[in-house]
């Protein structure tokens, strides 16, 4: 992997990112010099990793730095929300390195900067952001793609960056990430697309560019939908109650095991408490069998546009 002589400047998650590693998924900044909020560099972390007090074989925390090791890929160092050093293993492809760089590394950077990262996708409806959270494989990206097929714009996929904004400085705002989705081949086919048109990532997952359907502006967050499976044959939607909201927002924070080490439990609790009081939070259940993305999108639209009364959980 070749070290670039001059780093390229990108913009994502509300941050100017200077990177020695090519990041084609991100938007390059143009015109005028701007100071980098985050620097991504190549380096040799082998000695640092050997000397670190490693936890669970993959993680280490020391003096504002988070180290993590991905077998057969790289060692990464994230420090103070401002710097990422990547130490690739021999012969590894850049694409594999970028998966973790744009995932765990960026989620950690956001957390260190006290910007809440949730695990999911977010779209824009009528000038407001709505986030879909849930476990891996719940169908978050597929639901967001169903909205895109109807002309709605994507804000982010995988890592949802939520900052404080608005006139009072306390309104939760979703900051756009970069114009790409990751979809399984099955979802691509069910949405009427063709996988051979897209770049293969790993297993049967593909990168879907969404430049023309991407929102470049931060948007106030109005609602969060937790997507889960059910044995029922129909899509069901219910509104979550106060205490349940806090638990869901913690569970679906991106890499929740990092909260106490990178940002602190007190910060996270106060952040999600303030956020939960300002948004609607729903549980959206989909049948375990069959393709229900469009029915889910209908249920979301009825709820947010006032077309249907939602059950209380």
Secondary structure by P-SEA (a helix, b strand, c coil): cccccbbbbbbccccccccccccccbbbbccbbbbbcbbbbbbbaaaaaaacccccccccccccbbbbbccccbbbbbccccbbbbbccccccaaaaaaaaacaaaaaaaaaaccccccbbbbbcccbbbbbbbcccccaaaaaaaaaaabbbbccccbbbbbbbccccccbbbbbcccbbbbcaaaaaaacccccccccccccbbbbbcccccccbbbbbccccccccccccbbbbbbbcaaaaaaaaaaaccccccccccccaaaaaaaaaaaaacbbbbbbbcccccccaaaaaaaaaaaaacccccccc
